[in-house]
Amino acid sequence: MTPEFHRDDRWWVSPFNVTDEVRRSFSLPPRVQIHDATLRDGEQTPGVVFSVADKVAIAEALAAVGVDLIEAGMPAVSGDDVSVIKQLVRLAPRSHY
């Protein structure tokens, strides 16, 4: 892990993630699975609405970086969610939806 914890307009993590004292206390498993709810919970944020194309692009980016489980939405909520989920299953079989 590098001591860099911030890159403008790209990412930020707590500086405590790179402090030697904290890192020595880490007890991480050999593999960590990532479960992302951006596409489902993200739209519950006031003023946030994803188009079908937005959801597909976000899911493709998440799959490209190795996210294991992506919550793509609730098919019972809208026809758009049904469409997105069908597209994602075809486009990115590596991740689970």
N, CA, C and O atoms as CSV, one atom per row, in Angstrom:
chain,resi,resn,atom,element,x,y,z
A,1,MET,N,N,0.858,-1.183,0.000
A,1,MET,CA,C,0.000,0.000,0.000
A,1,MET,C,C,0.893,1.231,0.000
A,1,MET,O,O,1.858,1.309,0.760
A,2,THR,N,N,0.574,2.163,-0.832
A,2,THR,CA,C,1.373,3.385,-0.886
A,2,THR,C,C,0.877,4.371,0.161
A,2,THR,O,O,-0.269,4.275,0.600
A,3,PRO,N,N,1.710,5.310,0.567
A,3,PRO,CA,C,1.258,6.295,1.550
A,3,PRO,C,C,0.314,7.340,0.962
A,3,PRO,O,O,-0.211,8.181,1.692
A,4,GLU,N,N,0.097,7.294,-0.342
A,4,GLU,CA,C,-0.797,8.260,-0.973
A,4,GLU,C,C,-2.244,7.921,-0.619
A,4,GLU,O,O,-2.672,6.780,-0.788
A,5,PHE,N,N,-2.997,8.904,-0.129
A,5,PHE,CA,C,-4.382,8.644,0.229
A,5,PHE,C,C,-5.369,9.557,-0.484
A,5,PHE,O,O,-6.573,9.481,-0.242
A,6,HIS,N,N,-4.867,10.414,-1.356
A,6,HIS,CA,C,-5.761,11.329,-2.058
A,6,HIS,C,C,-5.206,11.615,-3.443
A,6,HIS,O,O,-4.012,11.862,-3.610
A,7,ARG,N,N,-6.076,11.578,-4.420
A,7,ARG,CA,C,-5.711,12.001,-5.764
A,7,ARG,C,C,-6.869,12.847,-6.276
A,7,ARG,O,O,-7.991,12.358,-6.410
A,8,ASP,N,N,-6.594,14.113,-6.561
A,8,ASP,CA,C,-7.647,15.042,-6.969
A,8,ASP,C,C,-8.571,14.451,-8.024
A,8,ASP,O,O,-8.119,13.886,-9.019
A,9,ASP,N,N,-9.868,14.590,-7.791
A,9,ASP,CA,C,-10.909,14.158,-8.724
A,9,ASP,C,C,-10.868,12.674,-9.070
A,9,ASP,O,O,-11.459,12.261,-10.067
A,10,ARG,N,N,-10.186,11.870,-8.269
A,10,ARG,CA,C,-10.105,10.434,-8.554
A,10,ARG,C,C,-10.577,9.611,-7.368
A,10,ARG,O,O,-11.531,8.844,-7.488
A,11,TRP,N,N,-9.917,9.761,-6.219
A,11,TRP,CA,C,-10.276,8.980,-5.045
A,11,TRP,C,C,-9.692,9.580,-3.783
A,11,TRP,O,O,-8.798,10.425,-3.828
A,12,TRP,N,N,-10.219,9.122,-2.654
A,12,TRP,CA,C,-9.745,9.544,-1.336
A,12,TRP,C,C,-9.999,8.404,-0.373
A,12,TRP,O,O,-11.066,7.791,-0.410
A,13,VAL,N,N,-9.058,8.114,0.473
A,13,VAL,CA,C,-9.254,7.179,1.580
A,13,VAL,C,C,-8.718,7.839,2.835
A,13,VAL,O,O,-7.939,8.789,2.770
A,14,SER,N,N,-9.133,7.338,3.946
A,14,SER,CA,C,-8.657,7.889,5.209
A,14,SER,C,C,-7.141,7.735,5.300
A,14,SER,O,O,-6.613,6.678,4.956
A,15,PRO,N,N,-6.430,8.767,5.756
A,15,PRO,CA,C,-4.981,8.634,5.929
A,15,PRO,C,C,-4.637,7.550,6.952
A,15,PRO,O,O,-3.513,7.047,6.960
A,16,PHE,N,N,-5.589,7.185,7.811
A,16,PHE,CA,C,-5.331,6.115,8.777
A,16,PHE,C,C,-5.146,4.763,8.092
A,16,PHE,O,O,-4.554,3.853,8.671
A,17,ASN,N,N,-5.650,4.624,6.859
A,17,ASN,CA,C,-5.463,3.375,6.121
A,17,ASN,C,C,-4.004,3.115,5.786
A,17,ASN,O,O,-3.622,1.971,5.543
A,18,VAL,N,N,-3.193,4.147,5.770
A,18,VAL,CA,C,-1.790,3.987,5.388
A,18,VAL,C,C,-0.824,4.256,6.539
A,18,VAL,O,O,0.388,4.301,6.329
A,19,THR,N,N,-1.341,4.433,7.740
A,19,THR,CA,C,-0.493,4.629,8.912
A,19,THR,C,C,0.050,3.272,9.344
A,19,THR,O,O,-0.723,2.331,9.522
A,20,ASP,N,N,1.372,3.155,9.516
A,20,ASP,CA,C,1.978,1.871,9.878
A,20,ASP,C,C,1.356,1.257,11.126
A,20,ASP,O,O,1.128,0.048,11.177
A,21,GLU,N,N,1.084,2.075,12.122
A,21,GLU,CA,C,0.496,1.559,13.362
A,21,GLU,C,C,-0.853,0.873,13.095
A,21,GLU,O,O,-1.144,-0.176,13.669
A,22,VAL,N,N,-1.658,1.464,12.233
A,22,VAL,CA,C,-2.962,0.893,11.903
A,22,VAL,C,C,-2.785,-0.322,10.999
A,22,VAL,O,O,-3.428,-1.349,11.215
A,23,ARG,N,N,-1.939,-0.220,10.009
A,23,ARG,CA,C,-1.739,-1.330,9.065
A,23,ARG,C,C,-1.241,-2.588,9.751
A,23,ARG,O,O,-1.599,-3.695,9.351
A,24,ARG,N,N,-0.427,-2.431,10.769
A,24,ARG,CA,C,0.079,-3.608,11.495
A,24,ARG,C,C,-1.063,-4.360,12.184
A,24,ARG,O,O,-0.954,-5.560,12.435
A,25,SER,N,N,-2.142,-3.665,12.486
A,25,SER,CA,C,-3.257,-4.311,13.176
A,25,SER,C,C,-4.232,-4.998,12.203
A,25,SER,O,O,-5.141,-5.701,12.644
A,26,PHE,N,N,-4.056,-4.806,10.899
A,26,PHE,CA,C,-4.942,-5.434,9.919
A,26,PHE,C,C,-4.810,-6.950,9.980
A,26,PHE,O,O,-3.709,-7.482,10.118
A,27,SER,N,N,-5.920,-7.623,9.879
A,27,SER,CA,C,-5.938,-9.075,9.787
A,27,SER,C,C,-6.910,-9.425,8.662
A,27,SER,O,O,-8.042,-9.849,8.896
A,28,LEU,N,N,-6.435,-9.236,7.452
A,28,LEU,CA,C,-7.298,-9.415,6.286
A,28,LEU,C,C,-7.259,-10.853,5.781
A,28,LEU,O,O,-6.220,-11.510,5.845
A,29,PRO,N,N,-8.388,-11.339,5.281
A,29,PRO,CA,C,-8.386,-12.671,4.674
A,29,PRO,C,C,-7.649,-12.620,3.343
A,29,PRO,O,O,-7.387,-11.535,2.826
A,30,PRO,N,N,-7.312,-13.777,2.782
A,30,PRO,CA,C,-6.594,-13.792,1.497
A,30,PRO,C,C,-7.402,-13.167,0.360
A,30,PRO,O,O,-6.830,-12.608,-0.577
A,31,ARG,N,N,-8.718,-13.261,0.441
A,31,ARG,CA,C,-9.562,-12.684,-0.608
A,31,ARG,C,C,-10.749,-11.985,0.043
A,31,ARG,O,O,-11.379,-12.519,0.957
A,32,VAL,N,N,-11.042,-10.785,-0.441
A,32,VAL,CA,C,-12.174,-10.011,0.047
A,32,VAL,C,C,-13.181,-9.899,-1.088
A,32,VAL,O,O,-12.814,-9.531,-2.204
A,33,GLN,N,N,-14.443,-10.211,-0.820
A,33,GLN,CA,C,-15.487,-10.064,-1.823
A,33,GLN,C,C,-16.160,-8.714,-1.624
A,33,GLN,O,O,-16.422,-8.294,-0.497
A,34,ILE,N,N,-16.431,-8.048,-2.726
A,34,ILE,CA,C,-17.048,-6.718,-2.671
A,34,ILE,C,C,-18.483,-6.810,-3.178
A,34,ILE,O,O,-18.750,-7.359,-4.247
A,35,HIS,N,N,-19.392,-6.263,-2.388
A,35,HIS,CA,C,-20.824,-6.223,-2.705
A,35,HIS,C,C,-21.182,-4.744,-2.834
A,35,HIS,O,O,-21.064,-3.989,-1.868
A,36,ASP,N,N,-21.618,-4.332,-4.018
A,36,ASP,CA,C,-21.901,-2.923,-4.277
A,36,ASP,C,C,-23.395,-2.689,-4.487
A,36,ASP,O,O,-24.048,-3.424,-5.226
A,37,ALA,N,N,-23.928,-1.658,-3.831
A,37,ALA,CA,C,-25.351,-1.336,-3.942
A,37,ALA,C,C,-25.580,0.040,-4.573
A,37,ALA,O,O,-26.654,0.620,-4.419
A,38,THR,N,N,-24.586,0.557,-5.274
A,38,THR,CA,C,-24.684,1.891,-5.868
A,38,THR,C,C,-25.911,2.052,-6.760
A,38,THR,O,O,-26.618,3.056,-6.665
A,39,LEU,N,N,-26.168,1.084,-7.617
A,39,LEU,CA,C,-27.266,1.222,-8.577
A,39,LEU,C,C,-28.634,1.159,-7.914
A,39,LEU,O,O,-29.598,1.718,-8.436
A,40,ARG,N,N,-28.730,0.498,-6.789
A,40,ARG,CA,C,-30.005,0.408,-6.082
A,40,ARG,C,C,-30.127,1.538,-5.067
A,40,ARG,O,O,-31.077,2.319,-5.120
A,41,ASP,N,N,-29.177,1.632,-4.145
A,41,ASP,CA,C,-29.239,2.658,-3.100
A,41,ASP,C,C,-28.929,4.053,-3.625
A,41,ASP,O,O,-29.432,5.040,-3.088
A,42,GLY,N,N,-28.114,4.148,-4.660
A,42,GLY,CA,C,-27.732,5.458,-5.187
A,42,GLY,C,C,-28.923,6.279,-5.616
A,42,GLY,O,O,-28.943,7.498,-5.448
A,43,GLU,N,N,-29.924,5.603,-6.178
A,43,GLU,CA,C,-31.114,6.320,-6.628
A,43,GLU,C,C,-32.037,6.714,-5.478
A,43,GLU,O,O,-33.008,7.441,-5.686
A,44,GLN,N,N,-31.748,6.250,-4.293
A,44,GLN,CA,C,-32.538,6.659,-3.133
A,44,GLN,C,C,-32.021,7.970,-2.553
A,44,GLN,O,O,-32.603,8.513,-1.614
A,45,THR,N,N,-30.934,8.471,-3.114
A,45,THR,CA,C,-30.388,9.766,-2.714
A,45,THR,C,C,-31.201,10.859,-3.394
A,45,THR,O,O,-31.409,10.798,-4.606
A,46,PRO,N,N,-31.663,11.855,-2.650
A,46,PRO,CA,C,-32.463,12.922,-3.268
A,46,PRO,C,C,-31.741,13.567,-4.454
A,46,PRO,O,O,-30.573,13.943,-4.359
A,47,GLY,N,N,-32.453,13.683,-5.557
A,47,GLY,CA,C,-31.908,14.334,-6.746
A,47,GLY,C,C,-31.098,13.430,-7.653
A,47,GLY,O,O,-30.628,13.880,-8.699
A,48,VAL,N,N,-30.919,12.168,-7.286
A,48,VAL,CA,C,-30.127,11.250,-8.113
A,48,VAL,C,C,-31.071,10.345,-8.897
A,48,VAL,O,O,-31.900,9.638,-8.323
A,49,VAL,N,N,-30.929,10.381,-10.209
A,49,VAL,CA,C,-31.696,9.497,-11.092
A,49,VAL,C,C,-30.726,8.990,-12.145
A,49,VAL,O,O,-30.098,9.779,-12.851
A,50,PHE,N,N,-30.604,7.673,-12.251
A,50,PHE,CA,C,-29.739,7.078,-13.264
A,50,PHE,C,C,-30.585,6.658,-14.462
A,50,PHE,O,O,-31.654,6.070,-14.297
A,51,SER,N,N,-30.114,6.956,-15.650
A,51,SER,CA,C,-30.764,6.437,-16.850
A,51,SER,C,C,-30.331,4.985,-17.020
A,51,SER,O,O,-29.420,4.520,-16.336
A,52,VAL,N,N,-30.981,4.278,-17.927
A,52,VAL,CA,C,-30.574,2.907,-18.223
A,52,VAL,C,C,-29.108,2.889,-18.651
A,52,VAL,O,O,-28.338,2.039,-18.201
A,53,ALA,N,N,-28.720,3.830,-19.523
A,53,ALA,CA,C,-27.325,3.900,-19.991
A,53,ALA,C,C,-26.368,4.176,-18.828
A,53,ALA,O,O,-25.277,3.608,-18.774
A,54,ASP,N,N,-26.777,5.054,-17.889
A,54,ASP,CA,C,-25.947,5.328,-16.709
A,54,ASP,C,C,-25.713,4.056,-15.909
A,54,ASP,O,O,-24.582,3.749,-15.532
A,55,LYS,N,N,-26.796,3.314,-15.650
A,55,LYS,CA,C,-26.682,2.097,-14.848
A,55,LYS,C,C,-25.787,1.068,-15.527
A,55,LYS,O,O,-24.965,0.424,-14.876
A,56,VAL,N,N,-25.947,0.919,-16.822
A,56,VAL,CA,C,-25.121,-0.040,-17.555
A,56,VAL,C,C,-23.654,0.384,-17.485
A,56,VAL,O,O,-22.785,-0.453,-17.240
A,57,ALA,N,N,-23.369,1.661,-17.695
A,57,ALA,CA,C,-21.983,2.145,-17.653
A,57,ALA,C,C,-21.374,1.972,-16.256
A,57,ALA,O,O,-20.223,1.554,-16.129
A,58,ILE,N,N,-22.136,2.288,-15.222
A,58,ILE,CA,C,-21.634,2.133,-13.845
A,58,ILE,C,C,-21.369,0.662,-13.551
A,58,ILE,O,O,-20.324,0.314,-13.001
A,59,ALA,N,N,-22.312,-0.202,-13.918
A,59,ALA,CA,C,-22.139,-1.635,-13.669
A,59,ALA,C,C,-20.939,-2.195,-14.432
A,59,ALA,O,O,-20.199,-3.022,-13.899
A,60,GLU,N,N,-20.743,-1.754,-15.665
A,60,GLU,CA,C,-19.576,-2.214,-16.432
A,60,GLU,C,C,-18.286,-1.792,-15.754
A,60,GLU,O,O,-17.330,-2.566,-15.709
A,61,ALA,N,N,-18.243,-0.575,-15.226
A,61,ALA,CA,C,-17.046,-0.102,-14.531
A,61,ALA,C,C,-16.817,-0.899,-13.251
A,61,ALA,O,O,-15.682,-1.261,-12.942
A,62,LEU,N,N,-17.880,-1.172,-12.509
A,62,LEU,CA,C,-17.756,-1.969,-11.282
A,62,LEU,C,C,-17.260,-3.375,-11.600
A,62,LEU,O,O,-16.379,-3.895,-10.916
A,63,ALA,N,N,-17.820,-3.987,-12.631
A,63,ALA,CA,C,-17.389,-5.331,-13.030
A,63,ALA,C,C,-15.939,-5.326,-13.492
A,63,ALA,O,O,-15.192,-6.265,-13.214
A,64,ALA,N,N,-15.540,-4.272,-14.195
A,64,ALA,CA,C,-14.163,-4.184,-14.711
A,64,ALA,C,C,-13.127,-4.141,-13.594
A,64,ALA,O,O,-12.007,-4.623,-13.764
A,65,VAL,N,N,-13.497,-3.567,-12.453
A,65,VAL,CA,C,-12.533,-3.519,-11.341
A,65,VAL,C,C,-12.678,-4.715,-10.414
A,65,VAL,O,O,-11.988,-4.802,-9.398
A,66,GLY,N,N,-13.581,-5.647,-10.760
A,66,GLY,CA,C,-13.655,-6.896,-10.019
A,66,GLY,C,C,-14.699,-6.983,-8.924
A,66,GLY,O,O,-14.609,-7.856,-8.061
A,67,VAL,N,N,-15.689,-6.100,-8.933
A,67,VAL,CA,C,-16.751,-6.188,-7.931
A,67,VAL,C,C,-17.487,-7.517,-8.123
A,67,VAL,O,O,-17.882,-7.865,-9.236
A,68,ASP,N,N,-17.665,-8.248,-7.030
A,68,ASP,CA,C,-18.251,-9.586,-7.102
A,68,ASP,C,C,-19.769,-9.587,-7.223
A,68,ASP,O,O,-20.326,-10.368,-7.994
A,69,LEU,N,N,-20.440,-8.727,-6.474
A,69,LEU,CA,C,-21.897,-8.698,-6.465
A,69,LEU,C,C,-22.371,-7.265,-6.634
A,69,LEU,O,O,-21.993,-6.381,-5.865
A,70,ILE,N,N,-23.197,-7.043,-7.642
A,70,ILE,CA,C,-23.707,-5.699,-7.939
A,70,ILE,C,C,-25.223,-5.732,-7.827
A,70,ILE,O,O,-25.892,-6.464,-8.556
A,71,GLU,N,N,-25.760,-4.938,-6.912
A,71,GLU,CA,C,-27.213,-4.815,-6.806
A,71,GLU,C,C,-27.660,-3.828,-7.878
A,71,GLU,O,O,-27.451,-2.622,-7.750
A,72,ALA,N,N,-28.269,-4.344,-8.921
A,72,ALA,CA,C,-28.584,-3.527,-10.094
A,72,ALA,C,C,-29.909,-2.801,-10.003
A,72,ALA,O,O,-30.183,-1.921,-10.819
A,73,GLY,N,N,-30.722,-3.138,-9.051
A,73,GLY,CA,C,-32.026,-2.495,-8.921
A,73,GLY,C,C,-33.069,-3.522,-8.542
A,73,GLY,O,O,-32.759,-4.687,-8.293
A,74,MET,N,N,-34.306,-3.071,-8.504
A,74,MET,CA,C,-35.427,-3.931,-8.131
A,74,MET,C,C,-36.359,-4.052,-9.341
A,74,MET,O,O,-37.047,-3.087,-9.675
A,75,PRO,N,N,-36.397,-5.195,-9.997
A,75,PRO,CA,C,-37.230,-5.349,-11.187
A,75,PRO,C,C,-38.706,-5.025,-10.941
A,75,PRO,O,O,-39.404,-4.595,-11.860
A,76,ALA,N,N,-39.183,-5.226,-9.721
A,76,ALA,CA,C,-40.586,-4.940,-9.422
A,76,ALA,C,C,-40.875,-3.437,-9.392
A,76,ALA,O,O,-42.032,-3.021,-9.451
A,77,VAL,N,N,-39.815,-2.627,-9.301
A,77,VAL,CA,C,-39.992,-1.181,-9.184
A,77,VAL,C,C,-40.276,-0.533,-10.528
A,77,VAL,O,O,-41.130,0.349,-10.625
A,78,SER,N,N,-39.560,-0.967,-11.575
A,78,SER,CA,C,-39.762,-0.306,-12.868
A,78,SER,C,C,-39.331,-1.185,-14.032
A,78,SER,O,O,-38.527,-2.105,-13.888
A,79,GLY,N,N,-39.891,-0.869,-15.180
A,79,GLY,CA,C,-39.484,-1.546,-16.412
A,79,GLY,C,C,-38.039,-1.243,-16.764
A,79,GLY,O,O,-37.357,-2.075,-17.363
A,80,ASP,N,N,-37.563,-0.045,-16.392
A,80,ASP,CA,C,-36.164,0.298,-16.649
A,80,ASP,C,C,-35.226,-0.644,-15.893
A,80,ASP,O,O,-34.208,-1.082,-16.429
A,81,ASP,N,N,-35.581,-0.950,-14.640
A,81,ASP,CA,C,-34.738,-1.864,-13.874
A,81,ASP,C,C,-34.712,-3.253,-14.509
A,81,ASP,O,O,-33.666,-3.901,-14.537
A,82,VAL,N,N,-35.849,-3.709,-15.017
A,82,VAL,CA,C,-35.896,-4.994,-15.721
A,82,VAL,C,C,-34.955,-4.947,-16.922
A,82,VAL,O,O,-34.180,-5.878,-17.142
A,83,SER,N,N,-35.022,-3.868,-17.695
A,83,SER,CA,C,-34.181,-3.710,-18.883
A,83,SER,C,C,-32.698,-3.696,-18.513
A,83,SER,O,O,-31.883,-4.360,-19.153
A,84,VAL,N,N,-32.364,-2.937,-17.479
A,84,VAL,CA,C,-30.963,-2.838,-17.038
A,84,VAL,C,C,-30.446,-4.202,-16.618
A,84,VAL,O,O,-29.362,-4.610,-17.035
A,85,ILE,N,N,-31.194,-4.898,-15.814
A,85,ILE,CA,C,-30.736,-6.197,-15.308
A,85,ILE,C,C,-30.540,-7.182,-16.450
A,85,ILE,O,O,-29.559,-7.925,-16.462
A,86,LYS,N,N,-31.455,-7.199,-17.406
A,86,LYS,CA,C,-31.296,-8.096,-18.565
A,86,LYS,C,C,-30.034,-7.747,-19.355
A,86,LYS,O,O,-29.294,-8.639,-19.770
A,87,GLN,N,N,-29.788,-6.455,-19.563
A,87,GLN,CA,C,-28.583,-6.039,-20.295
A,87,GLN,C,C,-27.317,-6.430,-19.546
A,87,GLN,O,O,-26.355,-6.914,-20.144
A,88,LEU,N,N,-27.323,-6.219,-18.243
A,88,LEU,CA,C,-26.125,-6.495,-17.447
A,88,LEU,C,C,-25.792,-7.973,-17.409
A,88,LEU,O,O,-24.621,-8.348,-17.454
A,89,VAL,N,N,-26.796,-8.806,-17.329
A,89,VAL,CA,C,-26.552,-10.246,-17.311
A,89,VAL,C,C,-25.877,-10.671,-18.618
A,89,VAL,O,O,-25.010,-11.545,-18.622
A,90,ARG,N,N,-26.283,-10.044,-19.723
A,90,ARG,CA,C,-25.655,-10.360,-21.017
A,90,ARG,C,C,-24.243,-9.785,-21.125
A,90,ARG,O,O,-23.353,-10.431,-21.678
A,91,LEU,N,N,-24.033,-8.577,-20.601
A,91,LEU,CA,C,-22.766,-7.869,-20.803
A,91,LEU,C,C,-21.641,-8.269,-19.846
A,91,LEU,O,O,-20.474,-8.304,-20.239
A,92,ALA,N,N,-21.981,-8.565,-18.617
A,92,ALA,CA,C,-20.927,-8.770,-17.614
A,92,ALA,C,C,-21.194,-9.996,-16.760
A,92,ALA,O,O,-21.497,-9.869,-15.574
A,93,PRO,N,N,-21.086,-11.176,-17.341
A,93,PRO,CA,C,-21.387,-12.383,-16.569
A,93,PRO,C,C,-20.413,-12.655,-15.425
A,93,PRO,O,O,-20.701,-13.499,-14.576
A,94,ARG,N,N,-19.272,-11.969,-15.373
A,94,ARG,CA,C,-18.288,-12.189,-14.313
A,94,ARG,C,C,-18.832,-11.781,-12.947
A,94,ARG,O,O,-18.568,-12.446,-11.946
A,95,SER,N,N,-19.590,-10.694,-12.910
A,95,SER,CA,C,-20.197,-10.245,-11.662
A,95,SER,C,C,-21.579,-10.868,-11.545
A,95,SER,O,O,-22.159,-11.312,-12.536
A,96,HIS,N,N,-22.098,-10.894,-10.326
A,96,HIS,CA,C,-23.437,-11.424,-10.091
A,96,HIS,C,C,-24.374,-10.259,-9.819
A,96,HIS,O,O,-23.992,-9.289,-9.165
A,97,TYR,N,N,-25.604,-10.352,-10.322
A,97,TYR,CA,C,-26.599,-9.299,-10.154
A,97,TYR,C,C,-27.781,-9.826,-9.388
A,97,TYR,O,O,-28.735,-9.088,-9.140
